[in-house]
């Protein structure tokens, strides 16, 4: 009887692994159109904006600039819009990529 239960358990486990494996392949949100965007963000005075937040509008995909004001971000589409903000200004800036893989941004003056 123990052998029967063990075999049944293994069959259920293998079925689960197979099912979830196919689910990931069939319903994955990974896109073949993803590409890397690199850029530099400057503050309103033209200095490097360390720690600026860069988000893909309408998603939770994002990054921050490094100590030189540079960033690299994998975006889901070449038509994505980046939302960039930094503590040096109260305004955030929206930057449509329009197919660009490299951008340089100077943030506006805060109000």
N, CA and C atoms as an extended XYZ file, in Angstrom:
333
Properties=species:S:1:pos:R:3:atomname:S:1:resname:S:1:resid:I:1 pbc="F F F"
N         0.817       -1.188        0.000 N   UNK     1
C         0.000        0.000        0.000 CA  UNK     1
C         0.871        1.267        0.000 C   UNK     1
N         1.964        1.244        0.712 N   UNK     2
C         2.861        2.399        0.735 CA  UNK     2
C         3.391        2.736       -0.644 C   UNK     2
N         3.720        1.708       -1.445 N   UNK     3
C         4.234        1.925       -2.795 CA  UNK     3
C         3.199        2.636       -3.652 C   UNK     3
N         1.957        2.248       -3.504 N   UNK     4
C         0.875        2.855       -4.280 CA  UNK     4
C         0.740        4.333       -3.942 C   UNK     4
N         0.801        4.685       -2.679 N   UNK     5
C         0.680        6.084       -2.251 CA  UNK     5
C         1.875        6.889       -2.754 C   UNK     5
N         3.063        6.332       -2.674 N   UNK     6
C         4.258        7.029       -3.139 CA  UNK     6
C         4.180        7.268       -4.649 C   UNK     6
N         3.752        6.256       -5.414 N   UNK     7
C         3.630        6.414       -6.863 CA  UNK     7
C         2.610        7.494       -7.194 C   UNK     7
N         1.492        7.483       -6.499 N   UNK     8
C         0.457        8.482       -6.738 CA  UNK     8
C         0.985        9.890       -6.419 C   UNK     8
N         1.707       10.001       -5.323 N   UNK     9
C         2.283       11.275       -4.919 CA  UNK     9
C         3.256       11.788       -5.976 C   UNK     9
N         4.124       10.904       -6.492 N   UNK    10
C         5.085       11.292       -7.517 CA  UNK    10
C         4.391       11.717       -8.809 C   UNK    10
N         3.321       11.026       -9.162 N   UNK    11
C         2.571       11.384      -10.369 CA  UNK    11
C         1.967       12.776      -10.214 C   UNK    11
N         1.401       13.059       -9.061 N   UNK    12
C         0.808       14.368       -8.804 CA  UNK    12
C         1.884       15.448       -8.862 C   UNK    12
N         3.030       15.210       -8.277 N   UNK    13
C         4.135       16.177       -8.286 CA  UNK    13
C         4.611       16.422       -9.717 C   UNK    13
N         4.831       15.359      -10.476 N   UNK    14
C         5.288       15.519      -11.857 CA  UNK    14
C         4.253       16.252      -12.704 C   UNK    14
N         2.991       15.955      -12.510 N   UNK    15
C         1.934       16.651      -13.244 CA  UNK    15
C         1.960       18.137      -12.903 C   UNK    15
N         2.108       18.465      -11.620 N   UNK    16
C         2.151       19.863      -11.192 CA  UNK    16
C         3.320       20.613      -11.803 C   UNK    16
N         4.487       19.989      -11.800 N   UNK    17
C         5.671       20.620      -12.387 CA  UNK    17
C         5.463       20.845      -13.878 C   UNK    17
N         4.947       19.842      -14.569 N   UNK    18
C         4.696       19.966      -15.999 CA  UNK    18
C         3.679       21.052      -16.275 C   UNK    18
N         2.580       21.064      -15.535 N   UNK    19
C         1.513       22.042      -15.749 CA  UNK    19
C         2.016       23.457      -15.533 C   UNK    19
N         2.702       23.700      -14.417 N   UNK    20
C         3.180       25.049      -14.135 CA  UNK    20
C         4.291       25.462      -15.089 C   UNK    20
N         5.080       24.525      -15.563 N   UNK    21
C         6.096       24.829      -16.552 CA  UNK    21
C         5.474       25.322      -17.845 C   UNK    21
N         4.418       24.647      -18.294 N   UNK    22
C         3.726       25.081      -19.512 CA  UNK    22
C         3.002       26.394      -19.290 C   UNK    22
N         2.469       26.611      -18.118 N   UNK    23
C         1.798       27.866      -17.820 CA  UNK    23
C         2.770       29.029      -17.963 C   UNK    23
N         3.972       28.887      -17.443 N   UNK    24
C         4.955       29.961      -17.512 CA  UNK    24
C         5.307       30.275      -18.958 C   UNK    24
N         5.459       29.235      -19.765 N   UNK    25
C         5.798       29.446      -21.166 CA  UNK    25
C         4.634       30.085      -21.909 C   UNK    25
N         3.430       29.593      -21.671 N   UNK    26
C         2.260       30.071      -22.402 CA  UNK    26
C         1.797       31.447      -21.992 C   UNK    26
N         1.970       31.803      -20.745 N   UNK    27
C         1.419       33.056      -20.249 CA  UNK    27
C         2.469       34.000      -19.697 C   UNK    27
N         3.677       33.826      -20.097 N   UNK    28
C         4.758       34.669      -19.610 CA  UNK    28
C         4.554       36.113      -20.057 C   UNK    28
N         4.921       37.060      -19.188 N   UNK    29
C         4.838       38.469      -19.535 CA  UNK    29
C         6.130       38.964      -20.161 C   UNK    29
N         7.092       38.062      -20.324 N   UNK    30
C         8.345       38.457      -20.946 CA  UNK    30
C         8.078       38.779      -22.412 C   UNK    30
N         8.699       39.819      -22.886 N   UNK    31
C         8.443       40.274      -24.248 CA  UNK    31
C         9.725       40.223      -25.062 C   UNK    31
N         9.591       39.848      -26.312 N   UNK    32
C        10.766       39.802      -27.171 CA  UNK    32
C        11.139       41.199      -27.678 C   UNK    32
N        10.292       42.194      -27.414 N   UNK    33
C        10.582       43.544      -27.887 CA  UNK    33
C        11.318       44.379      -26.840 C   UNK    33
N        11.677       43.780      -25.704 N   UNK    34
C        12.394       44.522      -24.674 CA  UNK    34
C        13.769       44.938      -25.193 C   UNK    34
N        14.220       46.106      -24.746 N   UNK    35
C        15.568       46.527      -25.078 CA  UNK    35
C        16.102       47.447      -23.989 C   UNK    35
N        17.403       47.649      -24.001 N   UNK    36
C        18.052       48.465      -22.981 CA  UNK    36
C        18.094       49.930      -23.376 C   UNK    36
N        17.782       50.766      -22.410 N   UNK    37
C        17.909       52.211      -22.579 CA  UNK    37
C        18.993       52.671      -21.613 C   UNK    37
N        19.916       53.473      -22.098 N   UNK    38
C        20.928       54.062      -21.229 CA  UNK    38
C        20.721       55.572      -21.243 C   UNK    38
N        21.103       56.194      -20.160 N   UNK    39
C        20.918       57.632      -20.127 CA  UNK    39
C        21.649       58.307      -18.995 C   UNK    39
N        21.591       59.624      -19.022 N   UNK    40
C        22.185       60.456      -17.987 CA  UNK    40
C        21.146       61.488      -17.587 C   UNK    40
N        21.044       61.723      -16.286 N   UNK    41
C        20.098       62.704      -15.762 CA  UNK    41
C        20.893       63.792      -15.051 C   UNK    41
N        20.603       65.044      -15.407 N   UNK    42
C        21.223       66.204      -14.769 CA  UNK    42
C        20.170       66.958      -13.976 C   UNK    42
N        20.590       67.605      -12.908 N   UNK    43
C        19.660       68.410      -12.115 CA  UNK    43
C        19.431       69.752      -12.825 C   UNK    43
N        18.587       70.631      -12.269 N   UNK    44
C        18.302       71.912      -12.934 CA  UNK    44
C        19.540       72.785      -13.177 C   UNK    44
N        20.591       72.606      -12.378 N   UNK    45
C        21.817       73.384      -12.560 CA  UNK    45
C        22.782       72.731      -13.544 C   UNK    45
N        22.411       71.595      -14.105 N   UNK    46
C        23.260       70.901      -15.067 CA  UNK    46
C        24.250       69.939      -14.448 C   UNK    46
N        24.173       69.745      -13.123 N   UNK    47
C        25.066       68.812      -12.441 CA  UNK    47
C        24.434       67.422      -12.432 C   UNK    47
N        25.286       66.394      -12.245 N   UNK    48
C        24.782       65.024      -12.240 CA  UNK    48
C        23.727       64.843      -11.150 C   UNK    48
N        22.630       64.208      -11.500 N   UNK    49
C        21.531       63.964      -10.561 CA  UNK    49
C        21.693       62.565       -9.978 C   UNK    49
N        22.395       62.487       -8.865 N   UNK    50
C        22.628       61.207       -8.201 CA  UNK    50
C        21.332       60.758       -7.530 C   UNK    50
N        20.954       59.512       -7.753 N   UNK    51
C        19.763       58.958       -7.107 CA  UNK    51
C        18.444       59.382       -7.722 C   UNK    51
N        18.447       59.864       -8.947 N   UNK    52
C        17.187       60.190       -9.617 CA  UNK    52
C        16.423       58.896       -9.881 C   UNK    52
N        15.106       58.952       -9.756 N   UNK    53
C        14.261       57.785       -9.988 CA  UNK    53
C        13.767       57.801      -11.428 C   UNK    53
N        13.930       56.658      -12.103 N   UNK    54
C        13.450       56.514      -13.473 CA  UNK    54
C        12.480       55.350      -13.490 C   UNK    54
N        11.229       55.613      -13.890 N   UNK    55
C        10.199       54.579      -13.969 CA  UNK    55
C         9.609       54.546      -15.365 C   UNK    55
N         9.212       53.346      -15.796 N   UNK    56
C         8.467       53.218      -17.038 CA  UNK    56
C         7.014       53.508      -16.690 C   UNK    56
N         6.439       54.526      -17.319 N   UNK    57
C         5.092       54.984      -17.010 CA  UNK    57
C         4.091       53.826      -17.104 C   UNK    57
N         3.246       53.722      -16.086 N   UNK    58
C         2.214       52.705      -16.060 CA  UNK    58
C         2.679       51.332      -15.629 C   UNK    58
N         3.930       51.222      -15.164 N   UNK    59
C         4.464       49.935      -14.715 CA  UNK    59
C         5.181       50.122      -13.382 C   UNK    59
N         5.716       49.030      -12.877 N   UNK    60
C         6.566       49.087      -11.680 CA  UNK    60
C         8.031       48.889      -12.053 C   UNK    60
N         8.342       48.987      -13.332 N   UNK    61
C         9.712       48.817      -13.824 CA  UNK    61
C        10.459       50.125      -13.629 C   UNK    61
N        11.607       50.056      -12.984 N   UNK    62
C        12.358       51.276      -12.764 CA  UNK    62
C        13.760       51.045      -12.264 C   UNK    62
N        14.474       52.142      -12.088 N   UNK    63
C        15.837       52.114      -11.580 CA  UNK    63
C        16.169       53.495      -11.025 C   UNK    63
N        17.394       53.664      -10.565 N   UNK    64
C        17.879       54.971      -10.121 CA  UNK    64
C        19.221       55.251      -10.783 C   UNK    64
N        19.590       56.516      -10.814 N   UNK    65
C        20.888       56.867      -11.383 CA  UNK    65
C        21.992       56.545      -10.380 C   UNK    65
N        23.168       56.281      -10.903 N   UNK    66
C        24.310       55.978      -10.049 CA  UNK    66
C        25.010       57.267       -9.612 C   UNK    66
N        26.202       57.150       -9.078 N   UNK    67
C        26.921       58.322       -8.556 CA  UNK    67
C        27.433       59.263       -9.640 C   UNK    67
N        27.291       58.861      -10.895 N   UNK    68
C        27.685       59.734      -12.000 CA  UNK    68
C        26.474       60.264      -12.774 C   UNK    68
N        25.271       59.939      -12.307 N   UNK    69
C        24.048       60.392      -12.963 CA  UNK    69
C        23.583       59.501      -14.098 C   UNK    69
N        24.262       58.375      -14.314 N   UNK    70
C        23.905       57.461      -15.389 CA  UNK    70
C        22.959       56.361      -14.920 C   UNK    70
N        22.201       55.797      -15.873 N   UNK    71
C        21.338       54.653      -15.583 CA  UNK    71
C        21.255       53.748      -16.802 C   UNK    71
N        20.888       52.504      -16.542 N   UNK    72
C        20.580       51.514      -17.576 CA  UNK    72
C        19.263       50.886      -17.158 C   UNK    72
N        18.330       50.765      -18.104 N   UNK    73
C        17.006       50.231      -17.786 CA  UNK    73
C        16.492       49.394      -18.945 C   UNK    73
N        15.997       48.198      -18.636 N   UNK    74
C        15.369       47.343      -19.634 CA  UNK    74
C        13.902       47.740      -19.716 C   UNK    74
N        13.465       48.200      -20.868 N   UNK    75
C        12.085       48.671      -21.042 CA  UNK    75
C        11.309       47.685      -21.914 C   UNK    75
N         9.992       47.614      -21.716 N   UNK    76
C         9.196       46.628      -22.458 CA  UNK    76
C         8.915       47.000      -23.910 C   UNK    76
N         9.123       48.249      -24.290 N   UNK    77
C         8.788       48.680      -25.647 CA  UNK    77
C         9.629       49.892      -26.025 C   UNK    77
N         9.913       50.020      -27.317 N   UNK    78
C        10.662       51.193      -27.770 CA  UNK    78
C         9.798       52.449      -27.790 C   UNK    78
N         8.505       52.289      -27.501 N   UNK    79
C         7.591       53.431      -27.422 CA  UNK    79
C         7.218       53.764      -25.974 C   UNK    79
N         7.950       53.215      -25.013 N   UNK    80
C         7.683       53.466      -23.598 CA  UNK    80
C         7.928       54.939      -23.263 C   UNK    80
N         7.319       55.363      -22.163 N   UNK    81
C         7.529       56.722      -21.656 CA  UNK    81
C         8.189       56.591      -20.292 C   UNK    81
N         9.316       57.271      -20.105 N   UNK    82
C        10.010       57.260      -18.818 CA  UNK    82
C         9.544       58.443      -17.986 C   UNK    82
N         9.327       58.198      -16.697 N   UNK    83
C         8.996       59.265      -15.751 CA  UNK    83
C        10.204       59.410      -14.840 C   UNK    83
N        10.801       60.607      -14.844 N   UNK    84
C        12.044       60.850      -14.108 CA  UNK    84
C        11.800       61.904      -13.051 C   UNK    84
N        12.249       61.608      -11.828 N   UNK    85
C        12.110       62.575      -10.736 CA  UNK    85
C        13.378       62.568       -9.886 C   UNK    85
N        13.596       63.704       -9.210 N   UNK    86
C        14.789       63.870       -8.368 CA  UNK    86
C        14.455       64.875       -7.280 C   UNK    86
N        15.101       64.754       -6.143 N   UNK    87
C        14.810       65.642       -5.011 CA  UNK    87
C        15.157       67.105       -5.287 C   UNK    87
N        15.978       67.377       -6.302 N   UNK    88
C        16.393       68.747       -6.599 CA  UNK    88
C        15.280       69.588       -7.221 C   UNK    88
N        14.192       68.953       -7.604 N   UNK    89
C        13.060       69.658       -8.198 CA  UNK    89
C        11.763       68.979       -7.777 C   UNK    89
N        10.709       69.758       -7.654 N   UNK    90
C         9.421       69.176       -7.267 CA  UNK    90
C         8.661       68.631       -8.476 C   UNK    90
N         9.169       68.882       -9.658 N   UNK    91
C         8.510       68.429      -10.878 CA  UNK    91
C         9.143       67.131      -11.370 C   UNK    91
N         8.299       66.228      -11.869 N   UNK    92
C         8.836       65.057      -12.556 CA  UNK    92
C         8.726       65.322      -14.052 C   UNK    92
N         9.512       64.615      -14.817 N   UNK    93
C         9.554       64.839      -16.258 CA  UNK    93
C         9.191       63.540      -16.968 C   UNK    93
N         8.345       63.633      -17.970 N   UNK    94
C         8.003       62.477      -18.796 CA  UNK    94
C         8.797       62.565      -20.094 C   UNK    94
N         9.470       61.454      -20.423 N   UNK    95
C        10.315       61.417      -21.615 CA  UNK    95
C         9.880       60.242      -22.488 C   UNK    95
N         9.193       60.513      -23.619 N   UNK    96
C         8.856       59.424      -24.538 CA  UNK    96
C        10.119       58.955      -25.269 C   UNK    96
N        10.308       57.644      -25.347 N   UNK    97
C        11.524       57.131      -25.987 CA  UNK    97
C        11.479       57.243      -27.506 C   UNK    97
N        10.330       56.996      -28.098 N   UNK    98
C        10.198       57.053      -29.562 CA  UNK    98
C        11.329       56.316      -30.276 C   UNK    98
N        11.693       55.156      -29.755 N   UNK    99
C        12.724       54.325      -30.368 CA  UNK    99
C        14.145       54.637      -29.945 C   UNK    99
N        14.356       55.679      -29.158 N   UNK   100
C        15.712       56.038      -28.720 CA  UNK   100
C        16.217       55.062      -27.668 C   UNK   100
N        17.485       54.703      -27.788 N   UNK   101
C        18.108       53.824      -26.800 CA  UNK   101
C        19.025       54.594      -25.855 C   UNK   101
N        19.304       55.860      -26.175 N   UNK   102
C        20.147       56.700      -25.324 CA  UNK   102
C        19.445       58.038      -25.124 C   UNK   102
N        19.406       58.491      -23.858 N   UNK   103
C        18.796       59.792      -23.585 CA  UNK   103
C        19.654       60.575      -22.600 C   UNK   103
N        19.570       61.879      -22.688 N   UNK   104
C        20.193       62.792      -21.727 CA  UNK   104
C        19.101       63.772      -21.327 C   UNK   104
N        18.903       63.932      -20.017 N   UNK   105
C        17.804       64.751      -19.515 CA  UNK   105
C        18.333       65.784      -18.523 C   UNK   105
N        17.860       67.009      -18.658 N   UNK   106
C        18.121       68.041      -17.650 CA  UNK   106
C        16.771       68.398      -17.039 C   UNK   106
N        16.654       68.122      -15.749 N   UNK   107
C        15.394       68.356      -15.056 CA  UNK   107
C        15.096       69.840      -14.953 C   UNK   107
N        13.794       70.183      -14.934 N   UNK   108
C        13.385       71.582      -14.848 CA  UNK   108
C        13.516       72.137      -13.449 C   UNK   108
N        13.410       73.427      -13.338 N   UNK   109
C        13.478       74.113      -12.050 CA  UNK   109
C        12.265       73.751      -11.203 C   UNK   109
N        12.454       73.555       -9.914 N   UNK   110
C        11.363       73.245       -8.988 CA  UNK   110
C        10.555       74.488       -8.638 C   UNK   110
N         9.316       74.276       -8.231 N   UNK   111
C         8.480       75.405       -7.836 CA  UNK   111
C         8.183       75.356       -6.364 C   UNK   111
